[in-house]
Amino acid sequence: MQSNNFPLKEQDFTKIIFNEKLGFEGDIDGEKVDVRFETVTKDPKNPENYAVKGIFTTNGKTLTCKGKLTFNSVYNMKDHPEQMIVFGDFYLSGTQPDHNDGIFKGKFRIETMKDQSQRGNYSITTFKGVWENFETGKESEFWFGNFTHTDLSKVIFK
């Protein structure tokens, strides 16, 4: 797969993806979902890609998953010149198909500081997309993040 033209390939977003190992909380079909990445690896050949492995918990079940985040574009924030928004695509595939497993796929956005030295672990990171159940083929909308938006329908994803 060829590399894309994401302009910040030299930067490392690993810490932001880890989110201090606190994980991300959200909603899938009215049920709470909690997603945590346990390993995050930047691809040296295609540095816009990060391989992730982690766990997600919903309906009282904890399942393992693995997947990929692809960073695609970056935009300035009009009212906050020191910040930026980064957009990308992701998928997370469950690794236990016998446990009502499935695949998350969709978009993510990260609001963070342009200056890496000021970034720390600060970010507002949100994932949004569709969960497809391997067993039933049923699709459900989901979101998860480290910030709860007042109205997710007004949040832009690219």
JOWO-V38335 format. One record per residue. N is the residue number from 1. SS is DSSP state (alpha for helix, beta for strand, coil for the rest). Layout:
[[N,SS] [N,SS]]
This chain:
[[1,coil] [2,coil] [3,coil] [4,coil] [5,coil] [6,coil] [7,coil] [8,coil] [9,coil] [10,coil] [11,coil] [12,coil] [13,coil] [14,alpha] [15,alpha] [16,alpha] [17,alpha] [18,alpha] [19,alpha] [20,alpha] [21,alpha] [22,coil] [23,coil] [24,beta] [25,beta] [26,beta] [27,beta] [28,beta] [29,coil] [30,coil] [31,beta] [32,beta] [33,beta] [34,beta] [35,beta] [36,beta] [37,beta] [38,beta] [39,beta] [40,beta] [41,beta] [42,beta] [43,coil] [44,coil] [45,coil] [46,coil] [47,coil] [48,coil] [49,beta] [50,beta] [51,beta] [52,beta] [53,beta] [54,beta] [55,beta] [56,beta] [57,beta] [58,beta] [59,coil] [60,coil] [61,beta] [62,beta] [63,beta] [64,beta] [65,beta] [66,beta] [67,beta] [68,beta] [69,beta] [70,beta] [71,beta] [72,beta] [73,beta] [74,beta] [75,beta] [76,beta] [77,beta] [78,coil] [79,coil] [80,beta] [81,beta] [82,beta] [83,beta] [84,beta] [85,beta] [86,beta] [87,beta] [88,beta] [89,beta] [90,beta] [91,beta] [92,beta] [93,beta] [94,beta] [95,coil] [96,coil] [97,coil] [98,coil] [99,coil] [100,coil] [101,coil] [102,beta] [103,beta] [104,beta] [105,beta] [106,beta] [107,beta] [108,beta] [109,beta] [110,beta] [111,beta] [112,beta] [113,beta] [114,coil] [115,coil] [116,alpha] [117,alpha] [118,alpha] [119,alpha] [120,coil] [121,coil] [122,coil] [123,coil] [124,beta] [125,beta] [126,beta] [127,beta] [128,beta] [129,beta] [130,beta] [131,beta] [132,beta] [133,beta] [134,coil] [135,coil] [136,coil] [137,coil] [138,coil] [139,beta] [140,beta] [141,beta] [142,beta] [143,beta] [144,beta] [145,beta] [146,coil] [147,coil] [148,coil] [149,coil] [150,coil] [151,coil] [152,alpha] [153,alpha] [154,alpha] [155,coil] [156,coil] [157,coil] [158,coil]]
